[in-house]
Amino acid sequence: MRIGFIGLGKLGLPCAVATAAKGHSVVGYDVNPAINSSRHPRELLYTQEADETGKGTIEPMLDSTTIRIVDSLDEVVSHTELIFIAVQTPHQAQYEGHVRIPDTREDFNYDYLVSSVKALSETLERMNESRVVTIISTVLPGTLRKYIFPVLSKNISLCYNPYFIAMGSVVYDFYNPEFILLGHVDDEAEQLVRQFYATITPAEVFSTTLENAEMIKVSYNTYITTKIVMANNIMEMCHNLPNTDVDVVMSALKKGTRRLVSTSYLNGGMGDGGGCHPRDNIAMSWLSNRLGLEHNYYDFIMKKREKQTEFLANLIIQELNKNKSMSICILGTAFKPNTNIETGSPAILLKNLLIEKGYKISTFDPHLEPGKNWTCENNCIYFIGCRHDIFQEYEFNDSCIVIDPHRYITKEKCGNIVRVGVGSTYYK
């Protein structure tokens, strides 16, 4: 099929590459002038992104990609029969989860999405062409009818197809989704989208109304936050209860697959982050207030996420109070392991909370500073902010303390470890 992607960011570009790798003819377009026809996807993507197996990287796929980046919507229309819109619907930075939650609540910013749909509509009308268009951007329920329909050309047959994709494994998740969510308006458009996905994955297509699809997408993301908040609350409790171990507790709960759904996101550690989860909870908190709900559930879990990070900050301070000459360094500031994205990072939230309390903090992340060598400093409190695999290879000297909320650094690598969530266990 002839496919177009409008929006070549962290979601659109890897999905475009993955689509081309399945034999489709793909063009991509972005309003950002830095993403133009002179650029190759290799220059624009994090090359350590997982491949279709989830075990390797997409570098070989980038070497053989046939995706063509074009400079105008006219070229997109001329080339395609199906167009995906993957532009951002951002929140302001203070709602991304790396600083304290403000008292105010807001919906997402739909300006980029509205502008893209309007520009494509005008292009189709000027060219007297019609296309099936699928929006994959995250929106709150009711958004498409309120903001998109007023600027939507009659030449567009619309579908809403938000992805359940994690940064760092976009290609793998695109090829291996739990299900494909499709909010549809036009039956013929739905059939074309179904034909496309039949070439990508055998996963089930769950077809429903636009509003249901909008609600399903944000509910999926915010449910993940609920699981992480609960696991981290149990971690905090276990840290203060002798003879308890959060990993043992959670391993038992993970066996409840009949009633507790799945084992994913049930590990005590850092709060969730990234470009979706914190901001989606804040947006749903705004919607809860607008609807006048009796209790704002999303506010609760986001405030608990923040308080759990403050608990970790206080653990650092407790160790520092024992030896005030020690320095503090957060190892790993990416929002999740083995990626280079800091958006919504709970490690950055931790850093900001400590700065707010008057402490000086240094950080190091090998995925954000590739090529920079790490050396262990004397008299330093190291906090493992992100569970990068490489940290297990680091050697910490005896003058250091490692605070490990993931409980994966061994005593062989460091004799002084605070294993968070294990009955206040302190190895020396």
C-alpha positions in Angstrom: 0.0 0.0 0.0 1.0 3.6 -0.4 1.2 5.1 3.1 1.9 8.6 4.4 2.9 9.7 7.9 2.4 13.3 9.0 4.5 13.9 12.1 8.0 12.3 12.2 8.7 12.5 15.9 9.5 9.8 18.4 6.3 7.9 17.4 5.6 8.7 13.8 9.1 8.1 12.4 9.8 4.7 13.9 6.3 3.5 12.8 6.9 4.8 9.3 10.2 2.9 9.2 8.5 -0.2 10.5 5.8 0.2 7.9 8.3 0.5 5.1 10.1 -2.6 6.4 6.9 -4.6 5.7 7.1 -3.7 2.1 4.8 -0.7 1.9 5.8 2.5 0.0 6.1 5.2 2.6 6.5 8.9 2.6 6.8 11.1 5.7 6.3 14.8 6.3 6.9 17.1 9.3 6.4 20.8 9.7 9.7 21.0 11.6 12.2 22.4 9.0 15.0 20.4 10.5 13.1 17.2 9.3 13.3 17.6 5.6 14.0 15.6 2.5 17.8 16.0 2.9 17.6 14.0 6.2 17.9 10.2 6.6 15.8 8.5 9.4 19.1 7.3 10.9 20.0 11.0 11.7 16.7 11.6 13.4 16.1 8.4 15.5 17.6 7.0 18.6 19.4 4.0 16.9 19.3 1.8 20.1 15.5 1.6 19.7 14.5 -2.1 20.0 13.9 -4.0 16.7 10.9 -6.2 15.8 12.2 -9.0 18.1 12.6 -6.7 21.1 16.1 -8.0 21.5 18.2 -6.3 18.9 18.2 -2.6 17.7 16.7 -1.0 14.6 20.0 -0.1 13.1 19.8 -2.8 10.4 16.3 -1.7 9.6 17.5 1.9 9.2 20.2 0.8 6.8 17.6 -0.8 4.5 14.7 1.6 4.9 13.0 3.0 1.9 11.0 5.7 3.6 11.1 9.0 1.8 10.9 12.2 3.7 9.1 14.9 1.6 8.8 18.7 2.0 5.1 19.3 1.3 1.7 17.9 2.0 1.1 18.0 -1.8 3.7 15.3 -2.1 2.1 13.3 0.7 -1.3 13.4 -1.0 0.1 12.6 -4.4 1.9 9.5 -3.1 -0.7 8.0 -0.7 -3.9 6.1 -0.3 -3.8 6.0 3.5 -2.4 8.8 5.7 -1.5 8.6 9.4 -1.3 11.8 11.5 1.1 11.4 14.4 1.6 15.0 15.6 2.0 15.9 19.2 -0.8 16.9 21.6 1.5 18.2 24.3 1.0 19.4 27.9 2.9 22.3 29.3 6.2 21.2 30.9 5.0 21.5 34.4 2.5 18.7 33.8 5.0 16.2 32.5 5.8 14.7 35.9 9.4 15.9 36.5 8.5 18.7 38.8 5.9 19.1 41.6 2.3 19.0 40.3 0.9 22.5 40.1 -2.5 23.3 41.7 -4.0 24.0 38.2 -5.2 21.3 35.8 -5.4 21.6 32.0 -6.4 19.6 28.9 -3.8 18.8 26.3 -2.8 21.4 23.7 -4.5 20.4 20.4 -3.1 23.3 18.3 -0.6 21.1 16.4 -3.2 18.5 15.6 -5.9 20.9 14.5 -3.4 22.8 12.4 -2.2 19.5 10.7 -5.8 18.4 10.0 -6.8 21.8 8.7 -3.7 22.0 6.4 -4.3 18.5 5.0 -8.0 19.3 4.5 -7.1 22.4 2.5 -4.5 20.5 0.5 -7.0 17.8 -0.5 -9.6 20.3 -1.5 -7.2 22.3 -3.6 -6.0 19.1 -5.3 -9.5 17.8 -5.6 -8.4 14.5 -3.9 -10.0 12.3 -1.2 -8.1 10.2 1.3 -8.6 7.9 4.3 -6.9 9.7 7.3 -6.1 8.0 10.6 -5.2 10.1 13.7 -3.0 8.3 16.2 -2.4 11.2 18.6 -3.6 11.0 22.2 -6.7 13.1 23.0 -9.3 13.2 25.7 -12.9 12.0 25.1 -14.9 14.3 22.9 -11.9 16.1 21.4 -12.2 14.9 17.8 -15.8 16.1 17.5 -15.1 19.3 19.3 -11.9 20.4 17.6 -11.2 18.3 14.5 -14.7 17.9 12.9 -15.0 21.7 12.4 -11.9 21.9 10.3 -12.3 18.5 8.6 -12.7 18.4 4.9 -15.5 16.3 3.3 -12.6 14.8 1.3 -11.3 13.0 4.4 -12.7 9.7 5.6 -11.6 9.7 9.3 -10.5 7.0 11.7 -9.0 7.3 15.2 -6.3 4.7 15.9 -4.2 5.6 19.0 -1.2 3.3 19.6 -0.3 1.5 22.8 3.4 1.9 22.3 6.3 2.5 24.7 9.3 4.6 23.9 12.4 2.4 23.3 10.3 -0.4 21.9 8.1 1.5 19.4 8.8 -0.9 16.5 8.4 -4.0 18.6 5.1 -2.7 20.0 3.9 -1.7 16.6 4.4 -5.2 15.2 3.2 -6.9 18.4 0.3 -5.0 19.9 -2.1 -6.5 22.5 -4.9 -5.3 20.2 -5.4 -2.6 17.6 -7.9 0.2 18.8 -9.9 1.7 16.0 -12.5 4.5 16.5 -14.3 4.8 13.2 -16.8 7.1 11.4 -16.7 5.7 7.9 -17.1 1.9 7.1 -15.0 2.1 4.0 -12.2 3.9 5.8 -12.3 1.2 8.5 -11.9 -1.5 6.0 -8.9 0.1 4.4 -7.2 0.5 7.8 -8.0 -3.1 8.6 -6.4 -4.2 5.3 -3.3 -2.3 6.2 -2.9 -3.8 9.7 -3.5 -7.3 8.3 -0.1 -6.8 6.6 1.5 -5.7 9.9 0.2 -8.0 12.7 -2.3 -10.7 13.4 -3.6 -8.8 16.4 -7.3 -8.3 17.0 -8.8 -5.0 15.8 -11.2 -3.6 18.5 -13.5 -1.3 16.6 -15.8 1.2 18.4 -17.0 4.8 18.4 -14.6 7.7 18.4 -15.4 8.7 21.9 -15.0 5.1 23.2 -11.6 4.9 21.5 -10.5 8.2 23.0 -11.5 7.0 26.5 -9.9 3.6 26.1 -6.5 5.1 25.1 -6.2 7.5 28.1 -7.7 4.9 30.5 -5.1 2.3 29.4 -2.2 4.8 30.1 -3.6 5.9 33.5 -4.3 2.4 34.6 -0.5 1.7 34.2 0.1 4.6 36.6 -2.3 3.1 39.1 -0.4 -0.2 39.1 3.0 1.5 39.5 1.7 3.7 42.3 0.4 0.7 44.2 3.6 -1.3 43.8 5.7 1.7 45.0 3.4 2.2 47.9 4.0 -1.4 48.9 7.7 -0.8 48.4 7.6 2.1 50.9 5.7 0.0 53.4 8.1 -2.9 53.1 11.1 -0.6 53.6 9.7 0.3 57.0 8.5 -3.2 58.0 11.1 -5.8 59.2 11.2 -9.1 57.5 9.3 -7.9 54.4 10.5 -7.8 50.9 8.6 -5.9 48.1 9.9 -8.3 45.4 8.5 -11.3 47.3 5.1 -9.6 47.9 4.8 -8.5 44.3 5.9 -11.9 42.9 3.0 -13.4 44.8 0.5 -10.8 43.5 1.7 -11.4 40.0 0.4 -15.0 40.2 -3.1 -13.6 40.4 -3.4 -13.4 36.6 -7.1 -14.5 36.7 -8.2 -11.4 38.8 -5.2 -9.0 38.7 -4.9 -9.1 34.9 -1.2 -9.1 34.3 2.3 -9.0 35.9 3.5 -5.9 34.1 4.1 -2.7 36.0 4.0 -4.4 39.4 7.6 -3.9 40.5 8.5 -1.4 43.3 10.9 1.2 42.1 10.6 4.6 40.5 7.4 6.3 39.5 6.2 6.1 35.9 7.3 8.7 33.4 7.6 9.4 29.7 5.6 11.5 27.3 2.3 9.8 28.1 1.5 8.6 31.6 2.0 11.6 33.9 0.5 14.1 31.4 -2.4 11.8 30.7 -3.2 11.5 34.4 -3.1 15.3 34.7 -5.4 15.7 31.7 -7.8 13.2 33.1 -7.7 15.0 36.4 -8.7 18.2 34.6 -11.5 16.3 32.9 -12.7 14.9 36.3 -12.8 18.4 37.7 -14.7 19.7 34.6 -17.3 16.8 35.0 -17.7 17.6 38.7 -16.8 14.1 39.9 -17.1 13.5 43.6 -13.5 12.4 44.0 -10.6 13.1 41.6 -9.0 9.7 41.4 -6.3 10.9 39.0 -5.2 13.7 41.3 -4.8 11.1 44.1 -2.5 8.8 42.1 -0.4 11.6 40.8 0.0 13.1 44.2 0.9 9.7 45.6 3.5 9.4 42.7 5.0 12.7 43.9 5.0 11.7 47.6 6.7 8.4 46.8 9.5 10.3 45.1 9.7 12.5 48.1 10.1 9.4 50.2 13.1 8.4 48.1 14.5 12.0 48.5 14.3 11.7 52.2 16.2 8.4 52.1 19.0 10.2 50.4 18.9 13.0 53.0 18.9 10.4 55.9 22.2 9.0 54.5 23.6 12.4 54.0 22.9 13.4 57.6 25.1 10.6 58.7 28.0 12.1 56.8 27.4 15.7 55.6 30.7 15.7 53.6 29.2 13.3 51.1 28.1 14.4 47.6 24.9 13.2 45.8 24.8 11.8 42.3 21.8 10.3 40.5 22.8 7.6 38.1 20.3 7.4 35.2 18.0 10.3 34.4 16.1 8.7 31.5 12.5 7.9 32.3 12.9 4.2 31.6 15.8 1.7 31.2 18.0 1.7 28.1 16.5 4.9 26.5 17.7 8.4 26.2 14.4 10.2 26.8 14.0 12.3 30.0 10.4 13.5 29.4 8.4 12.9 32.6 11.4 11.3 34.3 10.8 10.4 38.0 14.6 10.7 38.4 14.4 14.3 37.2 11.5 14.9 39.7 13.8 13.4 42.4 16.6 15.8 41.4 14.2 18.8 41.5 12.8 17.9 44.9 16.3 17.7 46.3 17.3 21.0 44.8 14.1 22.5 46.2 15.3 21.3 49.7 18.7 23.0 49.1 20.9 20.2 48.1 23.4 20.1 45.2 23.0 17.2 42.8 25.0 15.8 40.0 23.8 13.3 37.5 25.1 10.9 34.9 23.3 8.9 32.3 25.3 6.9 29.7 22.4 6.9 27.2 22.3 10.7 27.4 26.0 11.2 27.4 27.3 8.5 25.1 31.1 8.1 25.1 31.5 9.8 28.4 33.3 7.5 30.9 32.0 7.1 34.4 34.4 6.9 37.4 33.4 6.3 41.0 33.9 9.3 43.2 34.9 9.0 46.8 32.4 9.8 49.6 29.4 9.9 47.2 25.8 8.8 47.7 24.8 7.2 44.4 21.0 6.9 43.8 20.0 4.6 40.9 17.4 6.7 39.2 16.9 4.5 36.1 17.5 0.8 35.9 20.0 0.8 33.0 21.6 -2.6 32.6 25.1 -1.1 32.4 24.9 0.1 36.1 25.2 -3.6 37.2 28.7 -3.6 35.8 29.8 -0.5 37.7 32.3 -1.0 40.6 31.6 1.3 43.7 34.3 1.9 46.2 33.9 1.4 50.0 33.5 5.1 50.7 30.3 5.2 48.7 26.7 4.4 49.4 24.3 3.1 46.7 20.6 3.6 47.2 18.9 1.1 44.9 15.1 1.3 44.6 15.3 -1.4 41.9 17.2 -3.9 44.1 19.4 -5.1 41.3 22.9 -3.9 42.3 24.7 -6.7 44.0 26.9 -6.7 47.2 29.8 -7.8 45.0 29.7 -4.5 43.2 29.1 -2.3 46.3 29.3 -3.3 49.9 27.2 -0.3 51.1 23.8 -0.7 49.6 20.4 0.6 50.7 18.0 -1.8 49.1 14.7 0.1 49.1 11.7 -2.0 50.0 13.4 -4.8 51.8 12.6 -4.4 55.5 15.0 -1.5 55.9 17.9 -3.8 55.0 21.2 -2.0 54.8 24.2 -4.0 53.6 27.7 -3.1 55.0 
